[in-house]
């Protein structure tokens, strides 16, 4: 133990304690603050991008990105992806359909005339591109904060 060093006693959640130096405590606080700053910048950018693309929620954006990535999806797959109930999926798809971002196709599944697929429309694809571009810009803008955090973590 060095003279002049302050030590704090921390509970590690396992029922015993360990000693954390003042320097380590300050480094941990710095990391937490840098992570919060980065999260705020990215979250704000994501919210702006989604709002500007006239997409009501992050869940809507998630569905649009999944459709863009994976192609048409059955409502049951959307349910698994989003964690929504079947009624919740119906409402989500209806909202996006009313905005012209997705379309439902009945009978598009071979061997299942009643089966429904949800697909992205041209306007939906345009919204996905708009959100993606805005997020790419936000990530580029957040690069200095991310690099500062990486430097802090490397020590």
N, C-alpha and C positions, 0 to 999 in steps of 0.2 A: 504494500500500500504506500503510495507516494503522499508526502505531506502536502497539504493545500488542496487535495482533490476531494471534492464532495461526493459522497456515495449515498444513493437512495436505495431503499429496500422496496422491491417490486414483487407482487404476487404473480406467479406465472400460470395460475389456474390449475396447477397440478397438486396443490396442497402443501407445497414447500416454496421457499423464497430463494431468490438469488440477488446478488448485488449488481446494480447497474450504475456505471459511472456517469457523471454529469455530462461529459462529452458525448457518450453514447445516447443519452437521453435527448440532448439537443439535436443530434444527427437524426434520430428517429422523428422528432418533431418536424425537422426540416423536410424529411421525406414525405411525411403526412401532408404538410402544407403544399409541397410541390405537386403531389398527386391530386390534391383537391383543386389546385389551380388548373391543372391539365384537364381533369374531369369536367370542371365548369366550362372551360373553353370549348371542349368537344361537345358537351351536352347542349350548350347554347347554340353552337353552330348547327347541330343536328335538329334542334327545335326550329330554328329559322329556316333551314332547308326544307323541312317537312311542311311548315306553314306556308312558305313561298310556293310550294308545289301543290297547294290546296289539298293536302292530305291531313285528315283530322288528327290522327294519332300515330304514335310509334308503331303500334300493332298493325295499322294500315300499311305503313311503310315496310314493315317486316314482310307482310304478305306480298306486296308488290315486288320486293327484292327476290323473294322465294320464287314467284311466278317468272320473273325475268331469268333467274338462274336455272330453274328446274323445268320450266315449261308449264303447261296446264296441270292443275292439281285437282284431285277429288276433294270434296268438302271434309271427308274424314281425315285426310292428310293435313288439311288446313287446321283442323281441330287439334291434331297431335302437335303441330308446329306452334300454335298459338296458346294452347291450353284452354281455349274457349269451349263452352258447351256447344252442342249442335245449333241451338237457337242463337247463341252469340256469333257463331260463324255465319249463319244466315243473315243476321243484321249487319255484320261487317261487310259481307259480300254485297248486300243490297245497297249500302252507303257508297261503296266504291263503284258499283254498277251505275247508280244514279249520277255519279260524277263522270261517267264515261271512261273509267280507268280499267275496269275489268268487264268481262262478259261471261255469261254462263252458257254452256253448250250441252244440250240434252241429247242423248243417243250417240255421243261421240266415242263411247267406249265399246269396243267390239264385244259382242255377246251380251251386252247389257243396254237394251233400248231405253231404259229409264235412268241410267247412270248419268251423272252430271259432272262436267269438268269446268273449272273456273280458269279462264285464261286472261292474259294481259292484252289490252287493246293498244292501238297505236298511241293514243293519248297517255295510257298508263306507262308505256315504254318511254315516252318523252318525259314524264314525271320522274321515273326512275333515273334517267340520265341527268336530269336537273338536280335531283337530290344527291346523286353520286358526285357530280361536278362540285357542288357546294361543299360536300364532305371532304373531297380531295383538297380543295382550297383550305378548308379548316385544318386538316391534318398538316398541310404544309405550313400554315400559320402557327400551329402548335409545336412544330419541330424544335424551335429553340427551348421551349419548356421541357419537352420530352428529352432532349439531349442533356439539359441541366440535371434532370432527374437521374438519367443514366450515369452521368459523371458522379453524382452524389452516391449512388448505389455502388459504383465501382470503388469508391473511396478515394 
